[in-house]
């Protein structure tokens, strides 16, 4: 709780988590509501690997959004640990927002996740139909009906994160379901993520673009050192990109190092506004064989 709060009477605050199949737009929605990028986004499934808190400050309340990995049937030890992150998060939140994309039919994966939500009776449930700007209105209506038929919801809200359609409506609905409370975080705070963690994620986001098949799951990023060079108004960042096999190392580096240079340039373009300084970024690609299945290596990589 913040001290000496001036929150108005009836102010609400609490924890919300969005769930859904991988790539339904949970991280994009989190960023849109927070108003800045606190979670990386990608077209690749299972981009989110930790519970990342984004804080939304509204006049009527404070939403603490816990962005989690997508629920899925795990095939590796990493997958099992990601699912455990989701389960532990959902057991503690006040509201669960079940996300279904408007541009895909409700399928077995959605029904599987909906069934899992019965394990969390404490949380109130809201259905969110995402990406409504990608389809015609009759299709949105079909999705709303399909979601409505799945069960009882506190609310069903169609939205678009990228076009910011109905985001304020969703925010208002979510706040109304939270307990009356003082703000949980100070006004200037938008995330609990450390600077080091945010930088590592931005590098991984850049590395994910343009890669195919199993490589996105095999990518992990760690930060060795961040050195502030006041004499040059520069921050030096030394980072490692881990993959599981030699062939993947070649893909990340690219012909003549071209792909790694692009990853560096794209990462720097996002890191510099975050820290407000020029950045020298050193990227090294290393192999950690089968790290997704190895408990010791998972621990070293932060999972």
VOTI-677878 format. One record per residue (C-alpha): residue number from 1; x, y, z. Coordinates in pm, 1 decimal, padded with zeros to 6 digits. Layout:
BEGIN
    i        px        py        pz
  NUM         X         Y         Z
...
// end
This chain:
BEGIN
    i        px        py        pz
    1   00000.0   00000.0   00000.0
    2   00118.9   00353.8  -00067.9
    3   00142.9   00588.7   00228.5
    4  -00064.7   00907.8   00257.2
    5  -00278.8   00806.4  -00038.0
    6  -00520.6   01061.2  -00179.8
    7  -00729.0   00800.2  -00361.5
    8  -01096.8   00897.6  -00389.1
    9  -01364.6   00711.6  -00195.8
   10  -01458.2   00385.3  -00364.8
   11  -01117.4   00356.9  -00533.9
   12  -01038.8  -00003.2  -00632.8
   13  -00711.5  -00185.9  -00687.7
   14  -00613.2  -00543.3  -00754.5
   15  -00465.5  -00802.6  -00984.5
   16  -00585.2  -00906.3  -01329.8
   17  -00445.2  -01173.1  -01561.4
   18  -00530.5  -01240.1  -01924.5
   19  -00535.9  -01602.0  -02040.1
   20  -00585.0  -01763.5  -02377.1
   21  -00414.7  -01968.2  -02641.6
   22  -00064.9  -01854.4  -02743.3
   23  -00070.9  -01549.6  -02971.0
   24  -00423.4  -01423.6  -02894.8
   25  -00281.5  -01079.4  -02812.2
   26  -00243.5  -01089.0  -02432.1
   27   00087.3  -00898.0  -02422.5
   28  -00030.4  -00645.9  -02682.3
   29  -00340.7  -00584.2  -02469.4
   30  -00129.5  -00545.8  -02154.9
   31   00092.9  -00285.2  -02323.2
   32  -00206.5  -00098.4  -02467.7
   33  -00373.7  -00067.9  -02127.7
   34  -00051.9   00030.6  -01946.7
   35   00029.9   00286.4  -02217.1
   36   00387.9   00171.0  -02269.7
   37   00574.2  -00143.8  -02364.4
   38   00623.2  -00358.8  -02055.3
   39   00588.9  -00698.6  -02228.2
   40   00747.5  -00795.9  -02559.3
   41   00523.5  -00907.8  -02843.3
   42   00578.5  -01140.4  -03135.8
   43   00383.4  -01350.1  -03383.8
   44   00564.4  -01652.1  -03236.9
   45   00378.7  -01866.4  -02978.6
   46   00492.3  -01860.2  -02615.1
   47   00681.2  -01534.3  -02645.7
   48   00602.3  -01447.8  -02281.6
   49   00804.1  -01661.9  -02041.1
   50   00756.8  -01497.5  -01703.5
   51   00479.8  -01332.5  -01506.5
   52   00531.1  -00965.0  -01594.8
   53   00341.6  -00699.9  -01401.2
   54   00214.2  -00393.0  -01583.6
   55   00042.2  -00121.7  -01378.8
   56  -00253.9   00074.7  -01518.1
   57  -00337.8   00399.4  -01337.1
   58  -00699.7   00510.8  -01379.7
   59  -00903.2   00776.0  -01192.3
   60  -01133.9   00504.2  -01054.8
   61  -00875.7   00239.5  -00974.6
   62  -00541.8   00070.3  -01031.5
   63  -00515.9  -00243.8  -01242.4
   64  -00209.6  -00457.8  -01184.3
   65  -00199.1  -00675.1  -01495.2
   66   00004.6  -00992.7  -01461.9
   67   00100.3  -01097.9  -01814.9
   68   00171.1  -01471.3  -01823.8
   69   00282.3  -01731.7  -02078.7
   70   00007.1  -01880.2  -02293.1
   71  -00157.1  -02194.0  -02157.1
   72  -00055.2  -02498.4  -02358.7
   73   00010.5  -02870.6  -02334.9
   74   00383.7  -02880.3  -02246.4
   75   00640.5  -03085.0  -02441.1
   76   00954.2  -02982.6  -02248.8
   77   01060.5  -02903.4  -01892.0
   78   01053.0  -02535.1  -01988.8
   79   00692.3  -02582.3  -02103.4
   80   00602.2  -02741.1  -01770.8
   81   00760.2  -02451.9  -01581.9
   82   00578.2  -02194.1  -01795.7
   83   00247.9  -02367.3  -01722.3
   84   00334.0  -02362.7  -01351.3
   85   00387.0  -01983.9  -01375.8
   86   00036.1  -01950.6  -01521.6
   87  -00123.2  -02175.8  -01257.0
   88   00046.4  -01995.7  -00966.3
   89  -00049.5  -01654.6  -01105.0
   90  -00414.4  -01739.5  -01164.2
   91  -00450.1  -01874.3  -00810.9
   92  -00374.0  -01525.6  -00674.1
   93  -00544.7  -01275.8  -00907.6
   94  -00880.4  -01103.1  -00852.1
   95  -00996.1  -01113.8  -01214.4
   96  -00917.1  -01343.0  -01507.9
   97  -00972.3  -01208.8  -01859.7
   98  -01025.1  -01497.7  -02103.2
   99  -00906.5  -01379.7  -02447.5
  100  -01040.7  -01519.3  -02774.8
  101  -00931.6  -01368.5  -03109.1
  102  -01209.2  -01250.0  -03339.6
  103  -01017.7  -01367.2  -03647.6
  104  -01022.9  -01736.6  -03544.3
  105  -01311.1  -01966.6  -03457.7
  106  -01350.9  -02083.2  -03099.6
  107  -01178.9  -02421.8  -03096.9
  108  -01063.9  -02709.4  -02874.7
  109  -00772.9  -02504.5  -02737.2
  110  -01010.5  -02233.3  -02612.4
  111  -01240.6  -02493.0  -02457.8
  112  -00944.6  -02663.2  -02287.7
  113  -00835.9  -02333.0  -02130.2
  114  -01192.5  -02245.2  -02030.0
  115  -01215.9  -02579.1  -01846.9
  116  -00889.6  -02502.5  -01663.2
  117  -01042.9  -02179.6  -01528.2
  118  -01275.6  -02384.4  -01307.5
  119  -00970.4  -02450.9  -01088.2
  120  -00973.1  -02083.3  -00985.4
  121  -01312.8  -02014.2  -00826.6
  122  -01180.4  -01714.0  -00633.6
  123  -01121.8  -01503.2  -00945.3
  124  -01406.6  -01332.8  -01130.2
  125  -01413.3  -01408.2  -01502.6
  126  -01443.7  -01170.9  -01798.3
  127  -01444.9  -01275.7  -02164.3
  128  -01250.7  -01055.2  -02407.0
  129  -01284.3  -01090.4  -02784.3
  130  -00961.2  -00945.3  -02924.5
  131  -00855.9  -00824.5  -03272.4
  132  -01205.8  -00709.3  -03371.7
  133  -01055.0  -00466.1  -03623.7
  134  -00931.8  -00766.6  -03826.4
  135  -01279.5  -00896.6  -03921.3
  136  -01624.3  -00779.6  -04030.0
  137  -01893.6  -00703.2  -03771.8
  138  -02099.9  -01019.5  -03838.4
  139  -01790.6  -01228.6  -03757.3
  140  -01740.8  -01038.5  -03429.2
  141  -02105.7  -01109.6  -03346.4
  142  -02048.1  -01482.0  -03412.2
  143  -01749.6  -01487.9  -03175.4
  144  -01942.3  -01304.1  -02904.8
  145  -02222.7  -01559.8  -02926.6
  146  -01977.5  -01851.4  -02918.4
  147  -01799.3  -01711.4  -02613.2
  148  -02128.5  -01633.5  -02439.9
  149  -02237.3  -01996.1  -02485.2
  150  -01924.0  -02123.2  -02307.0
  151  -02040.3  -02015.0  -01961.9
  152  -02132.9  -01731.6  -01726.1
  153  -01918.1  -01420.6  -01748.5
  154  -01917.8  -01102.8  -01542.4
  155  -01885.2  -00920.0  -01876.2
  156  -01805.0  -00988.8  -02241.9
  157  -01605.6  -00709.6  -02408.2
  158  -01497.5  -00692.8  -02775.1
  159  -01177.0  -00491.3  -02819.5
  160  -00885.9  -00406.6  -03046.0
  161  -00556.3  -00331.2  -02873.6
  162  -00380.9  -00194.2  -03181.5
  163  -00671.2   00034.1  -03280.5
  164  -00753.2   00106.9  -02912.3
  165  -01120.3   00017.2  -02965.9
  166  -01314.5  -00021.2  -02638.1
  167  -01000.6  -00030.2  -02421.2
  168  -01151.2   00225.7  -02182.2
  169  -01469.7   00017.8  -02159.7
  170  -01262.6  -00289.8  -02074.2
  171  -01058.4  -00098.4  -01816.8
  172  -01374.9   00026.7  -01648.6
  173  -01528.3  -00323.7  -01639.1
  174  -01212.0  -00472.6  -01489.1
  175  -01177.5  -00203.6  -01221.1
  176  -01539.0  -00254.7  -01110.4
  177  -01459.5  -00619.3  -01033.8
  178  -01163.6  -00536.6  -00809.1
  179  -01183.3  -00493.8  -00431.7
  180  -01205.4  -00144.9  -00280.5
  181  -00845.6  -00064.6  -00193.3
  182  -00579.0   00201.1  -00171.8
  183  -00338.7   00205.7  -00472.1
  184  -00090.1  -00081.4  -00456.5
  185   00185.7   00101.0  -00647.7
  186   00302.9   00462.9  -00671.7
  187   00169.0   00670.2  -00959.9
  188   00499.4   00685.0  -01152.7
  189   00546.0   00306.6  -01160.6
  190   00436.8   00111.8  -01470.1
  191   00611.6  -00222.8  -01412.9
  192   00805.7  -00425.2  -01155.8
  193   01047.9  -00548.0  -01422.9
  194   01412.6  -00457.6  -01368.0
  195   01598.1  -00261.3  -01635.3
  196   01821.1  -00563.0  -01701.6
  197   01519.6  -00790.7  -01756.4
  198   01351.0  -00540.5  -01989.9
  199   01668.6  -00503.8  -02198.5
  200   01708.3  -00882.4  -02226.5
  201   01347.7  -00915.7  -02341.6
  202   01384.2  -00642.8  -02606.0
  203   01687.3  -00825.0  -02747.9
  204   01493.8  -01153.7  -02754.0
  205   01201.8  -00981.9  -02927.7
  206   01431.6  -00858.1  -03205.2
  207   01589.9  -01203.7  -03237.4
  208   01247.1  -01370.3  -03270.6
  209   01149.6  -01181.5  -03584.1
  210   01201.0  -01374.7  -03905.0
  211   01292.6  -01709.4  -03748.8
  212   01089.0  -02024.1  -03801.3
  213   01003.1  -02367.6  -03664.4
  214   01148.8  -02459.8  -03327.4
  215   01406.7  -02179.1  -03301.5
  216   01184.8  -01927.9  -03112.5
  217   01150.0  -02177.0  -02825.4
  218   01526.1  -02235.5  -02822.6
  219   01621.7  -01868.0  -02785.5
  220   01715.4  -01725.9  -02446.0
  221   01891.7  -01399.9  -02359.3
  222   02102.7  -01307.9  -02056.5
  223   02280.5  -00982.6  -01969.2
  224   02644.0  -01014.9  -01859.0
  225   02706.9  -00651.1  -01773.1
  226   02573.3  -00295.9  -01804.7
  227   02846.7  -00031.2  -01782.7
  228   02768.8   00341.5  -01768.3
  229   03040.5   00548.0  -01940.8
  230   02973.0   00899.5  -01816.6
  231   03278.0   01031.3  -02006.0
  232   03110.9   00935.4  -02335.4
  233   02743.4   00973.1  -02231.5
  234   02714.7   00607.2  -02326.5
  235   02587.6   00281.6  -02177.1
  236   02769.5  -00038.0  -02271.9
  237   02555.2  -00352.5  -02264.0
  238   02704.7  -00701.1  -02296.5
  239   02446.5  -00970.2  -02372.2
  240   02435.9  -01339.5  -02467.1
  241   02189.9  -01508.3  -02700.0
  242   02163.0  -01878.6  -02617.6
  243   02045.3  -02144.5  -02863.2
  244   02042.2  -02524.5  -02837.4
  245   02232.6  -02636.1  -03149.3
  246   02513.6  -02532.4  -03387.4
  247   02267.6  -02502.4  -03678.1
  248   02057.3  -02255.7  -03475.9
  249   02367.1  -02048.3  -03396.6
  250   02427.4  -02009.8  -03770.1
  251   02066.8  -01897.4  -03825.6
  252   02086.1  -01630.5  -03553.5
  253   02420.9  -01494.5  -03678.3
  254   02318.6  -01506.5  -04045.0
  255   02536.0  -01485.2  -04355.0
  256   02843.9  -01277.6  -04276.6
  257   02691.7  -01180.1  -03941.7
  258   02420.1  -00980.6  -04117.9
  259   02129.7  -01110.5  -03909.3
  260   02304.4  -01054.6  -03576.4
  261   02383.6  -00696.5  -03681.3
  262   02015.4  -00639.1  -03758.9
  263   01914.6  -00782.9  -03420.2
  264   02161.5  -00544.3  -03255.9
  265   02037.3  -00241.0  -03448.6
  266   01668.7  -00317.2  -03379.6
  267   01737.9  -00384.0  -03011.2
  268   01935.0  -00061.1  -02970.3
  269   01652.5   00138.8  -03128.4
  270   01421.4   00022.1  -02847.4
  271   01672.7   00019.3  -02560.2
  272   01796.9   00378.0  -02610.2
  273   01454.6   00543.0  -02550.0
  274   01404.8   00314.7  -02248.8
  275   01723.3   00428.1  -02073.2
  276   01755.1   00775.8  -02227.2
  277   02119.8   00729.3  -02331.1
  278   02319.1   00617.9  -02633.4
  279   02391.8   00246.1  -02622.9
  280   02683.7   00029.9  -02729.8
  281   02546.1  -00322.6  -02754.2
  282   02766.4  -00632.7  -02768.5
  283   02585.2  -00956.4  -02859.6
  284   02742.8  -01302.1  -02837.4
  285   02568.1  -01617.6  -02956.8
  286   02632.7  -01925.7  -02743.7
  287   02513.6  -02286.8  -02738.9
  288   02347.5  -02443.2  -02433.2
  289   02257.1  -02789.5  -02558.3
  290   01892.3  -02891.8  -02500.9
  291   01853.9  -02624.5  -02230.7
  292   01472.0  -02643.5  -02243.2
  293   01492.5  -02998.3  -02103.1
  294   01779.8  -02949.4  -01856.8
  295   01688.0  -02836.9  -01503.1
  296   02035.6  -02695.3  -01425.3
  297   02056.7  -02492.9  -01744.0
  298   01699.9  -02368.9  -01699.2
  299   01801.9  -02238.0  -01358.1
  300   02107.2  -02060.3  -01500.6
  301   01891.4  -01896.5  -01766.0
  302   01643.5  -01772.1  -01506.2
  303   01360.5  -02024.0  -01528.6
// end
